[in-house]
Amino acid sequence: MVDEVLFTLYNKTNFGKDKIASFWLHTAFIENNCVVLTKPEIDKVNKDKRHKKYPSDFNVQVTFDEVLFEVDEFNAAQEEKL
């Protein structure tokens, strides 16, 4: 993944799925293959100021596997975006 990536979290219900939260990550800010977002950084969850739905220490941890690829593959992916 390169650039910005949107993550959307859903809760599965008997009637389908409900969007409970979302957040954007830019791959340039990923350090040690892990990113931890706290409650104020997560869309929709951050609206719960009184902690009725989510605890004050609510967070999301995203861990990535390292993927090795050739520079030519990266350049080809960048050209496809243009």
C-alpha positions as CSV (number, residue, x, y, z in Angstrom):
1,M,0.0,0.0,0.0
2,V,1.2,3.4,-0.8
3,D,-0.3,6.9,0.0
4,E,-3.5,7.2,1.9
5,V,-5.7,4.3,2.8
6,L,-9.3,4.4,4.2
7,F,-10.2,1.9,6.9
8,T,-13.9,1.4,7.7
9,L,-15.1,-0.7,10.7
10,Y,-18.5,-2.3,10.6
11,N,-20.6,-4.1,13.2
12,K,-22.5,-7.1,11.7
13,T,-26.2,-7.2,12.7
14,N,-29.2,-9.3,11.8
15,F,-30.2,-6.7,9.3
16,G,-26.8,-6.2,7.6
17,K,-23.9,-4.2,8.8
18,D,-23.6,-0.8,10.5
19,K,-20.6,1.5,10.0
20,I,-19.2,2.2,13.4
21,A,-16.0,4.0,12.6
22,S,-13.5,5.0,10.0
23,F,-10.0,6.5,9.7
24,W,-7.4,7.4,7.1
25,L,-3.8,6.3,7.3
26,H,-0.9,7.6,5.2
27,T,1.7,4.9,4.6
28,A,4.5,7.4,5.2
29,F,3.5,7.5,8.9
30,I,3.7,3.8,9.5
31,E,6.7,3.0,11.8
32,N,7.7,-0.5,12.7
33,N,4.8,-1.9,10.7
34,C,2.3,-0.8,13.3
35,V,0.0,2.2,13.9
36,V,-2.1,2.8,17.0
37,L,-5.0,5.3,16.8
38,T,-6.6,6.6,19.9
39,K,-10.3,7.5,20.3
40,P,-9.9,11.2,19.3
41,E,-8.3,10.1,16.0
42,I,-11.1,7.7,14.9
43,D,-14.0,9.2,13.0
44,K,-17.5,8.7,14.6
45,V,-15.9,7.1,17.7
46,N,-14.4,10.5,18.6
47,K,-18.0,12.0,19.0
48,D,-18.5,9.8,22.1
49,K,-17.2,12.5,24.5
50,R,-18.9,11.1,27.6
51,H,-17.6,7.5,26.9
52,K,-21.1,6.0,26.9
53,K,-20.5,3.8,23.9
54,Y,-16.7,3.5,23.8
55,P,-14.3,3.6,26.8
56,S,-11.9,6.6,27.1
57,D,-8.9,4.4,26.3
58,F,-10.5,3.0,23.1
59,N,-8.0,2.5,20.3
60,V,-7.4,0.6,17.1
61,Q,-4.1,-1.0,16.3
62,V,-3.2,-1.8,12.7
63,T,-0.3,-4.1,12.1
64,F,1.1,-4.6,8.7
65,D,3.2,-7.5,7.3
66,E,6.3,-6.3,5.5
67,V,6.1,-6.8,1.8
68,L,9.3,-6.7,-0.3
69,F,9.0,-5.7,-3.9
70,E,11.2,-4.5,-6.7
71,V,11.6,-0.8,-7.4
72,D,10.3,-1.4,-10.9
73,E,7.0,-2.8,-9.5
74,F,6.6,0.3,-7.3
75,N,7.2,2.6,-10.2
76,A,4.7,0.8,-12.3
77,A,2.1,1.1,-9.6
78,Q,2.8,4.8,-9.4
79,E,2.4,5.2,-13.1
80,E,-1.0,3.4,-13.1
81,K,-2.3,6.1,-10.7
82,L,-1.5,8.9,-13.2
